[in-house]
């Protein structure tokens, strides 16, 4: 469908974003993607809000990618939404039988009536023509929106689904599989959760984003289901005939001084275990991309580069390929999903083992949130460092994990999980 666009100058983009986040809460469906001014390679825009669904697709994993392909092909418009980790069951002969306190749909996308792209000094409105007469009035209403006092979120009783002792035991079992040659590496995760919980998702997002300041932050609302993400990781992007994947493997804490911070960064850069983890996943991603790539086009642009974020240092690699113009964008997702950084190598064996050892259905955690464009491009993050909330069930959940290899020390891996959980624990216990 055709859209009308109009650009407005704005004086204070941060204030405008905050008003826009609260203004959009009146709508059933919202996706807000925020780069936090990170000028990373392959960035497209600073921030975007998509809201007020005209059409939507919501389904379980059975034939999920086929349904998405049909929906995306028929509409040929901007679509925003998510892929849960459990779409693995559509890609492979797998199942997800673990406990699920969130009960999110396994695939969700919507065609927004209203999209607003934001830069440092302007907002560009792209509305479907059926509602383009609302552009000026919406801009006026957002500008004049009065930010009220946020609801006080009560302190939550956050529990670990897997105790430290049980975690150490399960890591030992992962290593037994590695020693037997079943796998080389597995990303093993555990859940933190709170029951009978009431939170203000907008307040939690604002606080988590200000603490973490990540390049792939996102806020998603599907009726009473919320995702609040401070993700530092891109899963996959398509721009024209180029595909870009940027897996993260390797994490180090930030130092309290400049010299300590530098030492921690260099220690991560030269850590043989962390490099081995990253390189194994690079090989997996290269194999995944080759399934749709034109001959000889898969290349590693960056190997084990260190990127610094507010909470942690991360080791990131960039793998690219080219696809034929006739290649369907959904097929690129299907053949690379789930992302290697959240599974392991070989991927199928790793998924079977972690499904058996983990105690929670991953759902949206370690899936991807993003968008399709009318030109068949797309961009998706990896849903990590993310809080998930079912307002009806009053259930709050976030999960963390780490890569287990033959060199892994269970106590160190547990501490890495706590480091990754720290920002989310902080904002939930205001």
Secondary structure by P-SEA (a helix, b strand, c coil): cbbbbbbbbbccaaaaaaaaaaaaccccbbbbbbccccccccccccccccccccccccccccaaaaaaaaaaaaccccccccccccccccccccccccccccccccbbbbbccbbbbbcccbbbbbbccccccaaaaaaaaaaacccccccccccccccccccaaaaaaaaaaaaaaaaaccccccccccccccccccccaaaaaaaaaaaccccccbbbbcccbbbbbbcccccccccccbbbbbbbcbbbbbbccaaaaaaaaaaaaacaaaaaaaaaaaaaaaaaaacccccccccccccbbbbbcccbbbbbbbbbccccccccaaaaaaaacccccccccaaaaaaaaaaaccccccccccbbbbcccccccbbbbbbccbbbbcccccccbbbbbbbbcccccaaaaaaaaaaaaaaaaaaaac
